[in-house]
Amino acid sequence: MLKFPAYGCVNLASPYGFDNRAESFINNTHHRAVLYYGANCSGTKVDVAPRSASSDLGPAKNQISSLRIFR
């Protein structure tokens, strides 16, 4: 499990070593988040609603390389 309390773009590869390994998510915040297939918050994206969770990312499973939490 990884936790990201900050806002902005986060690459999962470094320093987390979690590139293409996400299988689920929990967004505990009141803010929208976006998961991206590409590094630096680029490429195909998956929108994540505030206060939501999913135990299965479907086609995005093991494809996520970065994420952005919006204010």
Secondary structure, DSSP 8 states (H G I E B T S, - for coil): -----S-EEEESSTTT--TT----EEE-SSS-EEEEEETTTEEEEEEE-TTEEES--GGGTTT--EEEE--
